[in-house]
Amino acid sequence: MAKIPSMEKIIEFNVLALAIIKAKKSDHSKVMSEIKIMEVLEDCERNKGGIYDKAAILLKGLTQKHAFASGNRRTAFISTKHFLEENKAKLGIEDNPANAKIMLGIREKYYTDNEIKEWIKDGKIREFKR
């Protein structure tokens, strides 16, 4: 059984993400909806797929549900990396600032669940274009 992070841990990651990666002066850690965070975590737990299926649900859900005032994509990425590490799996995504565009594509529903899963697992995904 996969170890799913707690809501408190996700909130902690939001505070951490905003402390480490300040994108805008107006960035501040504020939970807009605990319910949305719980929905993502419950979707993750209910999913019958493997670790990478669950990781894709976590990344996509936290990115798209916009539960925080700031740092949703950063929080989703850090939370997903932590989830994989806790479950002895590897994140296949390279540390590259260009990945911010991929995260924007996830937010804008450009990618399928399977594409997100493969990106997390192997680091390969088609370029995001508007």
C-alpha positions as CSV (number, residue, x, y, z in Angstrom):
1,M,0.0,0.0,0.0
2,A,1.3,3.4,-1.0
3,K,2.2,6.0,1.6
4,I,0.1,9.0,0.7
5,P,1.2,12.4,2.2
6,S,-1.1,14.0,4.8
7,M,-2.9,17.3,4.2
8,E,-0.6,18.8,6.9
9,K,2.5,17.7,4.9
10,I,1.1,19.2,1.7
11,I,0.5,22.5,3.5
12,E,4.0,22.3,4.9
13,F,5.4,21.8,1.4
14,N,3.5,25.0,0.3
15,V,5.2,27.0,3.0
16,L,8.6,25.5,2.0
17,A,8.0,26.0,-1.7
18,L,7.2,29.7,-1.2
19,A,10.2,30.2,1.1
20,I,12.7,28.6,-1.3
21,I,11.3,29.6,-4.7
22,K,9.9,33.2,-4.5
23,A,8.4,33.9,-8.0
24,K,6.5,37.1,-7.1
25,K,6.7,39.6,-4.3
26,S,3.0,38.9,-3.6
27,D,3.6,35.2,-3.0
28,H,2.3,34.1,0.4
29,S,1.3,30.8,1.9
30,K,-2.4,30.6,2.4
31,V,-4.7,27.6,2.2
32,M,-7.7,28.5,0.1
33,S,-9.4,25.1,0.4
34,E,-8.6,22.1,2.6
35,I,-11.4,20.3,0.9
36,K,-9.6,20.4,-2.4
37,I,-6.5,19.0,-0.9
38,M,-8.4,16.2,0.7
39,E,-10.1,15.4,-2.6
40,V,-6.8,15.0,-4.3
41,L,-5.4,12.8,-1.5
42,E,-8.6,10.6,-1.5
43,D,-8.4,10.3,-5.3
44,C,-4.8,9.2,-4.9
45,E,-5.7,6.6,-2.2
46,R,-8.7,5.2,-4.2
47,N,-6.7,4.7,-7.4
48,K,-6.0,1.1,-8.1
49,G,-3.0,1.8,-10.3
50,G,0.7,1.8,-9.4
51,I,2.9,4.4,-7.8
52,Y,3.3,6.4,-11.0
53,D,-0.5,6.5,-11.5
54,K,-0.9,7.8,-8.0
55,A,1.9,10.3,-8.5
56,A,0.2,11.6,-11.7
57,I,-3.1,12.1,-9.8
58,L,-1.2,13.9,-7.0
59,L,0.7,16.2,-9.4
60,K,-2.3,17.0,-11.6
61,G,-4.8,17.4,-8.8
62,L,-2.7,19.7,-6.7
63,T,-1.8,21.7,-9.8
64,Q,-5.4,22.0,-11.1
65,K,-7.5,22.3,-8.0
66,H,-5.6,25.5,-6.9
67,A,-6.0,24.9,-3.1
68,F,-3.4,27.6,-2.2
69,A,-3.3,31.3,-2.8
70,S,0.2,30.9,-4.3
71,G,2.7,28.2,-5.3
72,N,0.3,25.5,-6.4
73,R,2.5,24.1,-9.1
74,R,5.6,24.3,-6.9
75,T,3.8,22.6,-4.1
76,A,2.5,19.9,-6.4
77,F,5.9,19.2,-7.8
78,I,7.6,19.0,-4.3
79,S,4.7,16.9,-3.0
80,T,5.0,14.5,-5.9
81,K,8.7,14.1,-5.5
82,H,8.3,13.4,-1.7
83,F,5.5,10.9,-2.4
84,L,7.8,9.0,-4.8
85,E,10.7,9.0,-2.4
86,E,8.5,7.8,0.4
87,N,7.4,4.9,-1.8
88,K,11.0,4.0,-3.0
89,A,10.3,5.2,-6.5
90,K,12.3,7.6,-8.6
91,L,11.3,10.9,-10.2
92,G,12.4,10.7,-13.8
93,I,12.1,14.5,-14.4
94,E,15.4,16.4,-14.6
95,D,16.0,19.5,-12.6
96,N,15.4,22.0,-15.4
97,P,13.7,25.4,-15.3
98,A,12.0,24.6,-18.7
99,N,9.8,22.1,-16.8
100,A,7.9,25.1,-15.5
101,K,6.2,25.2,-18.9
102,I,5.2,21.6,-18.6
103,M,3.6,22.4,-15.2
104,L,1.7,25.3,-16.9
105,G,0.5,22.8,-19.5
106,I,-0.7,20.5,-16.7
107,R,-2.6,23.4,-15.1
108,E,-4.2,24.2,-18.4
109,K,-5.2,20.6,-19.0
110,Y,-3.0,20.2,-22.1
111,Y,-1.7,16.8,-21.1
112,T,-3.5,13.5,-20.6
113,D,-3.1,11.5,-17.4
114,N,-0.9,9.0,-19.2
115,E,1.4,11.7,-20.5
116,I,1.8,13.1,-17.0
117,K,2.5,9.6,-15.6
118,E,5.2,9.0,-18.3
119,W,6.7,12.4,-17.7
120,I,7.0,11.6,-13.9
121,K,8.4,8.2,-14.6
122,D,10.7,8.8,-17.6
123,G,11.0,12.6,-17.9
124,K,9.7,12.5,-21.5
125,I,6.7,14.6,-22.6
126,R,5.7,16.6,-25.7
127,E,6.4,20.3,-25.7
128,F,3.6,22.5,-24.3
129,K,2.2,24.8,-26.9
130,R,-0.8,27.2,-26.6
